[in-house]
Amino acid sequence: MGLKNNANIVVDFKDYIGNLLFNEMENWTIDNHEVKAGSSINPLIQVRAYKSNLSNFLKANTIAFSDEAGKSNFILLFSKLF
């Protein structure tokens, strides 16, 4: 996660490599293996929940952030580590 007074970015790393098949509201697969996403159906839904939780936390706690504090972005990064 990256935080600045005018930008918040949630980064989610996935330890996969291969051909990704995805749909916004369905399970994702890479080379016929399901991409894990915690209790969410896919990584997009998972990271949207992280983003929402972060935005709500920053809005509720107003930790010296600007009015843009509630606006967050996200990155899903797929990379095989080993």
Contacts in CASP RR format, 6 or more apart in sequence:
PFRMAT RR
TARGET T0000
AUTHOR 0000-0000-0000
METHOD contacts of the structure
MODEL  1
MGLKNNANIVVDFKDYIGNLLFNEMENWTIDNHEVKAGSSINPLIQVRAY
KSNLSNFLKANTIAFSDEAGKSNFILLFSKLF
1 8 0 8 1.000
1 9 0 8 1.000
1 10 0 8 1.000
1 11 0 8 1.000
1 54 0 8 1.000
2 8 0 8 1.000
2 9 0 8 1.000
2 10 0 8 1.000
2 11 0 8 1.000
3 65 0 8 1.000
5 64 0 8 1.000
5 65 0 8 1.000
5 66 0 8 1.000
5 69 0 8 1.000
6 66 0 8 1.000
6 68 0 8 1.000
7 68 0 8 1.000
7 73 0 8 1.000
8 54 0 8 1.000
8 55 0 8 1.000
8 58 0 8 1.000
8 69 0 8 1.000
8 70 0 8 1.000
8 71 0 8 1.000
8 72 0 8 1.000
8 73 0 8 1.000
9 72 0 8 1.000
9 73 0 8 1.000
9 74 0 8 1.000
9 75 0 8 1.000
10 47 0 8 1.000
10 50 0 8 1.000
10 51 0 8 1.000
10 54 0 8 1.000
10 72 0 8 1.000
10 73 0 8 1.000
10 74 0 8 1.000
10 75 0 8 1.000
11 74 0 8 1.000
11 75 0 8 1.000
11 77 0 8 1.000
12 43 0 8 1.000
12 46 0 8 1.000
12 47 0 8 1.000
12 50 0 8 1.000
12 74 0 8 1.000
12 75 0 8 1.000
12 76 0 8 1.000
12 77 0 8 1.000
13 77 0 8 1.000
13 79 0 8 1.000
14 35 0 8 1.000
14 36 0 8 1.000
14 43 0 8 1.000
14 76 0 8 1.000
14 77 0 8 1.000
14 78 0 8 1.000
14 79 0 8 1.000
15 79 0 8 1.000
15 80 0 8 1.000
15 81 0 8 1.000
16 30 0 8 1.000
16 33 0 8 1.000
16 35 0 8 1.000
16 78 0 8 1.000
16 79 0 8 1.000
16 80 0 8 1.000
17 30 0 8 1.000
17 78 0 8 1.000
17 79 0 8 1.000
17 80 0 8 1.000
18 30 0 8 1.000
18 31 0 8 1.000
19 30 0 8 1.000
19 31 0 8 1.000
20 28 0 8 1.000
20 29 0 8 1.000
20 30 0 8 1.000
20 35 0 8 1.000
20 78 0 8 1.000
21 28 0 8 1.000
21 29 0 8 1.000
21 30 0 8 1.000
22 28 0 8 1.000
22 29 0 8 1.000
22 42 0 8 1.000
22 44 0 8 1.000
23 42 0 8 1.000
24 42 0 8 1.000
24 44 0 8 1.000
25 41 0 8 1.000
25 42 0 8 1.000
25 45 0 8 1.000
26 41 0 8 1.000
26 42 0 8 1.000
27 34 0 8 1.000
27 35 0 8 1.000
27 41 0 8 1.000
27 42 0 8 1.000
28 34 0 8 1.000
28 35 0 8 1.000
28 37 0 8 1.000
28 42 0 8 1.000
28 43 0 8 1.000
28 44 0 8 1.000
29 35 0 8 1.000
30 78 0 8 1.000
35 42 0 8 1.000
35 43 0 8 1.000
37 43 0 8 1.000
37 45 0 8 1.000
37 46 0 8 1.000
38 46 0 8 1.000
40 46 0 8 1.000
40 49 0 8 1.000
43 76 0 8 1.000
44 76 0 8 1.000
47 74 0 8 1.000
47 76 0 8 1.000
48 74 0 8 1.000
50 74 0 8 1.000
51 72 0 8 1.000
51 73 0 8 1.000
51 74 0 8 1.000
54 72 0 8 1.000
55 69 0 8 1.000
55 70 0 8 1.000
55 71 0 8 1.000
55 72 0 8 1.000
58 65 0 8 1.000
58 69 0 8 1.000
58 70 0 8 1.000
58 72 0 8 1.000
59 69 0 8 1.000
59 70 0 8 1.000
62 69 0 8 1.000
63 69 0 8 1.000
END
